[in-house]
């Protein structure tokens, strides 16, 4: 049971790095230009670039709209803003249920989320309130040739190393698959935001 919980934590890392956007039944599929997932000494690295079919502003809003992420993602058991820092950063607590077969585990992170206009969102896990030893992600959203390009760089170190009997390739493949799910969720939410009616002008 402990090994399955550890594997579940590894599978959830990418989702947490992408602010846990796990859609159900989404028909959208973001277009990846690059998706590299690797492990070095128990530290996981994710480097990805993808085009999202939504305006840049809507993608940034989706990354920062925590309540909306919960609405499109049943695996998120709880997500809430718990505070702020003097530099304007937001403290976000998130609990996600991750299942492998019949085995499930709740994974918690306390993240410091920062937004640097016009399109850089970063999140850093606080170890004392998280189920990871360390984690940091930078998500840069830019407009390129009339499209929206999202570049993600993430480094995560779990509290425990991968058990020797859990194949390294299996974990990397699972993270790779989860990254694609997360990207589809980001695109779905951003598209919903972009489709909202424009506010009526003040009289």
C-alpha beads as a LAMMPS data file, in Angstrom:
LAMMPS data file: protein, C-alpha beads

203 atoms
202 bonds

1 atom types
1 bond types

-500.0 500.0 xlo xhi
-500.0 500.0 ylo yhi
-500.0 500.0 zlo zhi

Masses

1 110.0

Atoms # bond

1 1 1 0.000 0.000 0.000
2 1 1 2.871 2.364 0.837
3 1 1 4.540 1.759 -2.532
4 1 1 1.280 2.448 -4.366
5 1 1 0.857 5.694 -2.463
6 1 1 4.403 6.670 -3.428
7 1 1 3.717 5.892 -7.080
8 1 1 0.504 7.887 -6.855
9 1 1 2.439 10.874 -5.548
10 1 1 4.823 10.613 -8.494
11 1 1 1.928 10.581 -10.965
12 1 1 0.422 13.696 -9.440
13 1 1 3.556 15.832 -9.706
14 1 1 2.941 17.110 -13.215
15 1 1 -0.675 17.902 -12.433
16 1 1 0.320 19.890 -9.391
17 1 1 2.990 21.704 -11.385
18 1 1 0.364 22.737 -13.894
19 1 1 -1.911 23.813 -11.056
20 1 1 -3.837 20.515 -11.180
21 1 1 -5.993 20.959 -14.267
22 1 1 -7.356 17.442 -14.851
23 1 1 -10.446 17.592 -17.099
24 1 1 -13.039 14.864 -17.537
25 1 1 -14.231 14.158 -21.055
26 1 1 -12.478 17.125 -22.656
27 1 1 -12.494 17.016 -26.451
28 1 1 -9.765 19.632 -26.799
29 1 1 -6.122 18.694 -27.261
30 1 1 -3.323 21.209 -26.859
31 1 1 -0.587 20.947 -29.501
32 1 1 2.739 20.030 -27.927
33 1 1 5.928 21.197 -29.612
34 1 1 8.080 19.509 -26.977
35 1 1 7.408 17.359 -23.919
36 1 1 10.448 16.023 -22.085
37 1 1 10.112 14.186 -18.750
38 1 1 13.219 12.869 -17.003
39 1 1 14.554 11.716 -13.631
40 1 1 17.992 12.394 -12.215
41 1 1 18.850 11.154 -8.733
42 1 1 15.235 11.070 -7.609
43 1 1 14.505 14.569 -8.946
44 1 1 11.966 14.863 -11.754
45 1 1 12.270 17.422 -14.534
46 1 1 9.546 18.469 -16.958
47 1 1 10.254 20.730 -19.934
48 1 1 7.353 21.376 -22.283
49 1 1 6.236 23.823 -24.948
50 1 1 2.746 23.753 -26.423
51 1 1 0.283 25.832 -28.357
52 1 1 -3.102 26.452 -26.730
53 1 1 -6.189 27.364 -28.735
54 1 1 -7.202 30.342 -26.597
55 1 1 -6.064 33.976 -26.170
56 1 1 -3.027 34.629 -23.989
57 1 1 -5.041 36.619 -21.448
58 1 1 -7.543 33.778 -21.068
59 1 1 -4.754 31.219 -20.548
60 1 1 -3.175 33.349 -17.809
61 1 1 -6.565 33.808 -16.148
62 1 1 -7.141 30.047 -16.263
63 1 1 -3.830 29.399 -14.512
64 1 1 -4.828 31.782 -11.710
65 1 1 -8.526 30.851 -11.411
66 1 1 -8.252 28.251 -8.661
67 1 1 -11.987 27.858 -8.007
68 1 1 -12.634 27.190 -11.709
69 1 1 -9.925 24.525 -11.724
70 1 1 -11.818 22.672 -9.009
71 1 1 -15.069 22.902 -10.969
72 1 1 -13.631 21.095 -14.013
73 1 1 -11.537 18.612 -12.040
74 1 1 -13.245 16.095 -9.713
75 1 1 -9.869 14.655 -8.509
76 1 1 -9.262 17.977 -6.726
77 1 1 -10.731 17.378 -3.284
78 1 1 -9.961 20.859 -1.973
79 1 1 -8.280 24.009 -3.213
80 1 1 -8.264 27.335 -1.462
81 1 1 -6.331 30.533 -1.087
82 1 1 -4.975 30.565 2.451
83 1 1 -3.014 33.796 2.508
84 1 1 -0.668 36.162 0.756
85 1 1 2.872 37.464 1.044
86 1 1 4.174 41.063 1.174
87 1 1 5.402 40.846 -2.428
88 1 1 1.873 40.061 -3.631
89 1 1 2.316 36.282 -3.964
90 1 1 -0.658 34.058 -3.172
91 1 1 -0.562 31.054 -0.820
92 1 1 -2.655 28.205 -2.213
93 1 1 -3.436 24.881 -0.511
94 1 1 -4.529 22.036 -2.752
95 1 1 -5.482 18.426 -2.013
96 1 1 -5.746 16.049 -4.972
97 1 1 -6.887 12.421 -4.972
98 1 1 -4.767 10.241 -7.225
99 1 1 -5.687 6.625 -7.933
100 1 1 -3.746 3.732 -9.443
101 1 1 -6.183 0.876 -9.856
102 1 1 -8.040 0.406 -6.565
103 1 1 -5.341 2.222 -4.567
104 1 1 -5.852 5.937 -3.949
105 1 1 -3.934 8.583 -2.050
106 1 1 -4.577 12.225 -1.175
107 1 1 -1.642 14.477 -2.024
108 1 1 -1.378 17.925 -0.463
109 1 1 0.733 20.904 -1.470
110 1 1 1.038 24.384 -0.047
111 1 1 2.171 26.566 -2.945
112 1 1 3.435 30.117 -3.236
113 1 1 1.992 31.317 -6.553
114 1 1 3.358 34.444 -8.213
115 1 1 2.210 36.274 -11.325
116 1 1 4.570 38.573 -13.214
117 1 1 2.719 40.435 -16.016
118 1 1 2.100 39.952 -18.780
119 1 1 2.362 36.159 -18.779
120 1 1 4.658 34.498 -16.217
121 1 1 3.116 32.326 -13.492
122 1 1 5.341 30.493 -11.009
123 1 1 4.561 28.158 -8.132
124 1 1 6.888 26.974 -5.374
125 1 1 5.931 24.332 -2.823
126 1 1 6.521 24.988 0.869
127 1 1 7.955 21.765 2.256
128 1 1 6.382 22.046 5.711
129 1 1 2.886 21.975 4.225
130 1 1 3.430 19.638 1.288
131 1 1 3.835 15.992 0.335
132 1 1 6.989 16.809 -1.658
133 1 1 10.504 17.675 -0.546
134 1 1 10.721 20.502 -3.080
135 1 1 8.890 21.660 -6.192
136 1 1 9.044 24.664 -8.478
137 1 1 7.407 25.461 -11.798
138 1 1 7.573 28.387 -14.206
139 1 1 4.794 28.743 -16.759
140 1 1 5.388 31.434 -19.380
141 1 1 2.503 32.389 -21.672
142 1 1 3.293 34.380 -24.818
143 1 1 1.604 35.312 -28.087
144 1 1 3.399 33.990 -31.156
145 1 1 2.180 34.445 -34.743
146 1 1 -1.420 34.864 -33.647
147 1 1 -1.307 31.798 -31.382
148 1 1 -0.697 31.293 -27.663
149 1 1 2.516 29.509 -26.706
150 1 1 2.911 28.023 -23.221
151 1 1 6.388 27.071 -21.980
152 1 1 6.640 25.013 -18.791
153 1 1 9.740 24.195 -16.758
154 1 1 9.274 22.154 -13.610
155 1 1 11.505 20.444 -11.064
156 1 1 10.081 18.207 -8.318
157 1 1 11.711 16.123 -5.603
158 1 1 9.313 13.749 -3.784
159 1 1 9.625 13.099 -0.075
160 1 1 10.585 9.498 -0.853
161 1 1 12.597 8.021 -3.671
162 1 1 10.962 5.767 -6.205
163 1 1 10.827 2.153 -4.906
164 1 1 13.289 -0.079 -6.751
165 1 1 10.484 -2.386 -7.887
166 1 1 8.558 0.455 -9.590
167 1 1 9.991 0.714 -13.138
168 1 1 11.487 4.113 -13.927
169 1 1 10.062 4.019 -17.433
170 1 1 6.552 3.370 -16.097
171 1 1 6.694 6.448 -13.880
172 1 1 8.019 8.678 -16.675
173 1 1 5.354 7.377 -19.046
174 1 1 2.638 8.098 -16.472
175 1 1 3.943 11.637 -15.963
176 1 1 4.077 12.142 -19.716
177 1 1 0.431 11.065 -20.049
178 1 1 -0.663 13.236 -17.135
179 1 1 1.046 16.271 -18.667
180 1 1 -1.121 15.871 -21.759
181 1 1 -4.254 15.595 -19.609
182 1 1 -3.269 18.734 -17.738
183 1 1 -2.672 20.670 -20.949
184 1 1 -6.091 19.669 -22.280
185 1 1 -7.673 20.913 -19.059
186 1 1 -5.839 24.217 -19.312
187 1 1 -7.051 24.687 -22.876
188 1 1 -10.632 23.759 -21.962
189 1 1 -10.770 26.252 -19.095
190 1 1 -9.084 29.025 -21.097
191 1 1 -11.556 28.500 -23.944
192 1 1 -14.470 28.816 -21.522
193 1 1 -13.032 32.038 -20.161
194 1 1 -12.505 33.450 -23.665
195 1 1 -16.120 32.633 -24.589
196 1 1 -17.618 34.652 -21.743
197 1 1 -19.709 37.630 -22.893
198 1 1 -17.902 40.938 -22.656
199 1 1 -19.085 43.064 -19.721
200 1 1 -21.594 45.751 -20.613
201 1 1 -20.025 49.229 -20.832
202 1 1 -20.776 51.620 -17.998
203 1 1 -23.522 54.048 -18.800

Bonds

1 1 1 2
2 1 2 3
3 1 3 4
4 1 4 5
5 1 5 6
6 1 6 7
7 1 7 8
8 1 8 9
9 1 9 10
10 1 10 11
11 1 11 12
12 1 12 13
13 1 13 14
14 1 14 15
15 1 15 16
16 1 16 17
17 1 17 18
18 1 18 19
19 1 19 20
20 1 20 21
21 1 21 22
22 1 22 23
23 1 23 24
24 1 24 25
25 1 25 26
26 1 26 27
27 1 27 28
28 1 28 29
29 1 29 30
30 1 30 31
31 1 31 32
32 1 32 33
33 1 33 34
34 1 34 35
35 1 35 36
36 1 36 37
37 1 37 38
38 1 38 39
39 1 39 40
40 1 40 41
41 1 41 42
42 1 42 43
43 1 43 44
44 1 44 45
45 1 45 46
46 1 46 47
47 1 47 48
48 1 48 49
49 1 49 50
50 1 50 51
51 1 51 52
52 1 52 53
53 1 53 54
54 1 54 55
55 1 55 56
56 1 56 57
57 1 57 58
58 1 58 59
59 1 59 60
60 1 60 61
61 1 61 62
62 1 62 63
63 1 63 64
64 1 64 65
65 1 65 66
66 1 66 67
67 1 67 68
68 1 68 69
69 1 69 70
70 1 70 71
71 1 71 72
72 1 72 73
73 1 73 74
74 1 74 75
75 1 75 76
76 1 76 77
77 1 77 78
78 1 78 79
79 1 79 80
80 1 80 81
81 1 81 82
82 1 82 83
83 1 83 84
84 1 84 85
85 1 85 86
86 1 86 87
87 1 87 88
88 1 88 89
89 1 89 90
90 1 90 91
91 1 91 92
92 1 92 93
93 1 93 94
94 1 94 95
95 1 95 96
96 1 96 97
97 1 97 98
98 1 98 99
99 1 99 100
100 1 100 101
101 1 101 102
102 1 102 103
103 1 103 104
104 1 104 105
105 1 105 106
106 1 106 107
107 1 107 108
108 1 108 109
109 1 109 110
110 1 110 111
111 1 111 112
112 1 112 113
113 1 113 114
114 1 114 115
115 1 115 116
116 1 116 117
117 1 117 118
118 1 118 119
119 1 119 120
120 1 120 121
121 1 121 122
122 1 122 123
123 1 123 124
124 1 124 125
125 1 125 126
126 1 126 127
127 1 127 128
128 1 128 129
129 1 129 130
130 1 130 131
131 1 131 132
132 1 132 133
133 1 133 134
134 1 134 135
135 1 135 136
136 1 136 137
137 1 137 138
138 1 138 139
139 1 139 140
140 1 140 141
141 1 141 142
142 1 142 143
143 1 143 144
144 1 144 145
145 1 145 146
146 1 146 147
147 1 147 148
148 1 148 149
149 1 149 150
150 1 150 151
151 1 151 152
152 1 152 153
153 1 153 154
154 1 154 155
155 1 155 156
156 1 156 157
157 1 157 158
158 1 158 159
159 1 159 160
160 1 160 161
161 1 161 162
162 1 162 163
163 1 163 164
164 1 164 165
165 1 165 166
166 1 166 167
167 1 167 168
168 1 168 169
169 1 169 170
170 1 170 171
171 1 171 172
172 1 172 173
173 1 173 174
174 1 174 175
175 1 175 176
176 1 176 177
177 1 177 178
178 1 178 179
179 1 179 180
180 1 180 181
181 1 181 182
182 1 182 183
183 1 183 184
184 1 184 185
185 1 185 186
186 1 186 187
187 1 187 188
188 1 188 189
189 1 189 190
190 1 190 191
191 1 191 192
192 1 192 193
193 1 193 194
194 1 194 195
195 1 195 196
196 1 196 197
197 1 197 198
198 1 198 199
199 1 199 200
200 1 200 201
201 1 201 202
202 1 202 203
